[in-house]
Amino acid sequence: MAKRSGSADLPLHYGRVPLWLGERMARLGSVICEAIIQQYGRDELLRRLAHPFWFQSFGAIMGMDWHSSGITTSVIGALKRGLKPLAGELGLHVCGGRGNHSRRTPAELEQIGAKVGFDGTALAQASRLVAKVDSAAVQDGFDLYLHGFFVTDDGHWTIVQQGTRLLVPHGAVLALDGLSGGRDAIDQVIVTTTKNGASLGTDASARGVLFEGSTRETCARFPRNVNVHAALAIAGIGFDRTRSVVVADPDKRQMRHRIQVFGQGFEWDIWVRSTALGGVSGAYTPKSAVGSIQRIFGFQSVAAC
């Protein structure tokens, strides 16, 4: 019977594993796996790979000694390369991987099963079910992007999966959770920001629409003024499908954001007004920033110093 063995929370670090290190990890990882199989058997290796802390330690021994989510992708990629030439001898196969490689797992399982004799179709179904359960329940709120399937010639297996969660500070706006949860049913999002021209980097007497286009273009033109637009695009339907309008009004002392959402059977029209704090930020933004810190770190309260 399949069972969940554990999970670990890891930070996201940027960068790439250099080629020389990737090659070293493939060689060293395959040798360690071979030694474990010869000494303890294939099932013991599967059991160890399924333990998140052992897996993390294994990656460090292989040379990926960063405390990072990248260790999972690097180790699985290295083992897939290093163990492939030894599959016939060791009876161990690595399927799937990161991104598009994860979606090839069922086909790889069926291909290997036809070659060595286990039921590849049944294991492909197990692969899909584990991914579905993990994404909908165990790791709900995380987007799975890695699915590594380790399987032996006798059909015993373990799965290593990884997902990411993007926390978007909501800044001066609300309703990001609604956009994120219903993005599949949303057809159009229009964000209109109205500020004094001086706040927008133009003449204080300017009046009217300064720019209208995609949020991606708007962020490039007004990088200090449209964080609201960026947050809504990330949470919702993306930078290219979200439409942005930037308006200058010399008579307005308050900053205004209008968020219009059109979907399948629903419409939202949300207005947000905020008094400027002397720059480009509104009065609500500091309170929102503190709330974002509480969400990210799980604090119940943040004391002012």
N, C-alpha and C positions, 0 to 999 in steps of 0.2 A: 504494500500500500504506500502511495506517495504521501510525503509529509513535508511540512515547511520546517527548515532547520534553523533559520534565523535571518537577521537583517542588520545592516550597519548604516549609519548616516555619515556621509563623507562630504567634505567641501569640494567645490568646483574650482580647479586651477586651470589657467590657460597655458597654451604652449603645446609642443609636440615632442614625442620621444625621438631622439636622434636615431638615425639609421644604424649606427654602430651598436647602440644600446638595444635596439629592437632585435638585431641579429644575435647579440649575446644572450638576451632573454630567451629567444627561441631555442638556442643550443642548451643552455643551462636548465631551462624548464623541462625540456624533454628528457634530459639525463636524470633529473630528480624524480620525475614521474616513472621512468623506467625502473629506478632503484626501489621505489615504493611498491610498484607492482610485483617485482621479483621477490621482495622481502615479505610483503603483507597481502598481496593480491589486488586485483582490480577493484573489487568492491570497497576496499579500505581507501583507495585513492578517491573514489567517488564520494565516500563519506567525508573525507577531509576537504575536498573541493567545495562541498555544500556548506561548510562552516564559514561564515563571513570573516571571522577573525583569523582563522587559519589561512584563508585565501589571501587576506591582506598581508599576513606575514610571509606567505609564499612569494607574493609579488615583490616584497622588499628583498628577500634572499635572491630573487632573480635579477635584481638591480633597479627595480622601479620603487625607490625608497621615498617617494613623496606620499604624504598623507592626503590622498586626493582620490576623487572619483575616477580619475584617469587610469588608476591602477587596474581597475576591472577590465576596461577595454584593452589595455596594453597586454595584460596577462593572457586573456582569452585569445587575442590575436596572435601572440607569440606561441602559445601552445598549439593553436590550429596549424601554424606553419611548421613548428618543430616536430609535432607528433604525426603529421600526415605521412612522412616516409616510413614511420615505424608502425603504422596502423596494422599491417598484416602480422607483424611479430608480436605486438603487445595486445592486440585485440581491443584497442581503444580508439574512439573517433570523436572529433570535435566538430560540431555543426553550428551554424548561425554566426552570431557576432553582433557588430554594431550597425545601426541604420539599415540599409538595404540588405546587408548580409543576414540580419535577423529574419527577414521575410523569406529568405531562401531555405530556412531550416526544414520545413516539411519536405521539400523536394530532395534535399540532401539526405534526410533520414530514409526516405523511400528508396533512393538510389543505393545507399549503403546496405539497407535491409535486403534488397534484392541480391546483393553481392555476397553477404555473409550469412544470411538466413533468418534474421529476426523480422518481426512484423513491422515494417517501416510505416505502413498506413496507420496502425494503431498508435505508434509513437508520435507520428505527425499530429494525430488528434490530441494526444497528451500535451504536446508542445503548445498547440493552440489554446487548450483549456487552461493550462498553467499561466500563459500570458494574459488570458482574459480575466481569470480570477485575480491575478496580481494587479492588473491595471484598474479593475473595477472595485476591488475590496482591499486587499492587503496594502497596496501602494496607491490607494485612491488619492487623487490630487497630484500625483506624479505622472509625467509622460514617459512611458517606457521607451527607451531607445537602444537597449542592448538585451539580447536573448542568446545565451550560450548554452548549447545542449551537448553534454558529454554522455556517450553511450558506448557500452561494451558489446563484444560479439554475441554475448548471450542475452542481450536486450535489457540489461540493467542500466539505469541512467540517473543523471542529476542535472538540474538546470540552474544556471547563474543568470540572474536578471538585474538590470539597473535602470532606474528612472531618474528624471530630474524634476525639480519643482522651481518655477520662476516666481519669486515674490516681487510684485510691482508696487512700489510706494504710491499711494493714491493721490498725493499732493493736494491740490485744491479741489478735487472732484470726488464724487461718489459713484456708486453703481458699477464698479469694475467687476464685482462678483457676478452681477447679472449678465454683463457682456460676455464674460468668460464661460459661464455655464450655458448660455444660449447661443453661442457663436454659430453653431450649425444651422440655426433657424433664422439668423439675421441676414437681411439682404443689403442693407445700406446704413451707414453711420455718417452723420454730418456734424462736425464740431465747429462752432462759430465763437471766436474770441474777440471781445471788444475792449480796447484799452486806449489810454491817451497816447498820442503819437510819440511823445518823448519816451514812454516806456517801451515802445516798439522800435526804437532806434531811428526814428524819423522826426520831422518837424512837429513841434507841439501843436501847431494849428492844423495839421493834416486831418482830413475828414473823408470817410468813405472806405470802400474795400481796398485794402493794400495788396491782397493776394488771395487767390482761390485755386485750389488744386489738391493733389494727393497729399496725405500727411507726410509722406516721405520727402516730397519737395518742400513742404512748409517747414519741416524741421531743419532742412539745409539753409533756408532763407532766414529763419527766425530762431536760432538755436537757444537763445536765452529766454524765449517767451512762450514756447508752445510745449512745455513738458506735459501739460494736460492732454494735448493731442497725442503725444507719444504714448502716454500711459493707456489711453483709451484704445489706441491701435494695437498695442501689445496684448491687452486683455481681450480685445474683440476680434475683428476680422482682418487685421493686418494694416501695414503702412500704405500699401498701394490701393486697397479698396476703401479705406477710410478717407472721407473728404474733409478738408480743412478750409475755413474761411477766416481771414484775419482782417479786422475792421478797426480803423482809427476814429476816435470821437473826442474832440478837445473839451467837450462839455461834461464828460463823465469822469467823476472822481473814483468811482468804483470799477473794478475789473469785472467783466461779465463773461461767462461761458454758457453757451447753449448747446446741449447735446441732444440731437435728434436721432432716434433709432427706429428703423422700419424693418419689420420682420413678417414672418408667415402667420398672419392673424393678430398682430399686435403692433402698437406704436408707442414710443416713449418720447416725451418732450420735457427735458430737465433743464432748469435754469439755476445757475450758481452765481451769486454775487459776493464779492469780497473786497474790503477796503485795502488799498495798497499800503504796505509798510514802509514806503519810501523808495523802493526799488521795483523789481519785477515780481516780487512775491506778495501774496495776499495774506490777510490776517489769519486765515484758517491753516495755512501751510505749515507753520511750526507745530501746531497741535496734531496735524496729520502725520508729520514726520515722527513725532514721538509715538503715535499709534502704530506706525509701520515698524519701528524698532521693537515695540512690545510684541507684535505678531511674529517677527522674524526670530526673536530670541525667547519667546514664550514668557515674557515678563507679565506679571499682573499689574504692576505699576512701575513708573520710572520717577525717581526722586530728583528734583531740581537741585543743582549744586550752586 
